[in-house]
Amino acid sequence: MARKSKDVYFAEIADLVSTRSTCLRNHVGAVIVKDAQILSTGYNGAPKGLPHCEEIGGCLREKSGIKSGERHELCRGLHAEQNAIIQAAYHGVSVKGAKMYCTTLPCSICTKMIINAGIKEVIYIEGYPDDLALELVQQSNLKIRKIDMERQHGIDQ
């Protein structure tokens, strides 16, 4: 059996982290990695200690008919990428120069946070409909790439 590449390994961990999500619309996970070591993880959901959407009668965005990729501020939850960056900061861990593995392409708000946090690369599994996020990436030094989980199960160099 071939050894998984580091990209697949960390992307699969991001996918596992997403299973902790309390979001009713989309389960997202993120893992921040530097020098092949996990620095922090995050998943999307309500802030610590606050009730989850299912506990307060459902999703505000769903009730308002807000499409995915729009009006991010109208949500009780934090995104997985935000939580991963916040958890690193909370524990005094620098993410400068790190990579972030995400189950989805980060939105524009998360992309801005990733750029300012000094994360150098984002590896994601699925796309996300946010043109501004892609424009921000083009104007920055942030590298992004989509990983094909089916084709990447090779051995690392």
Protein Blocks (a to p, Z undefined) as FASTA:
>chain_A
ZZddfklmmmmmmmmmmmmpcbfkbccdddddeehiafbdcdddddehiacfklnopafk
lmnopaehiakllcfbdcfklmmmmmmmmnopafehiacddfbdcdfklmmmmmmnopab
dcdfbdcddfklmmmmmmmmbdcddddfklmmcccZZ
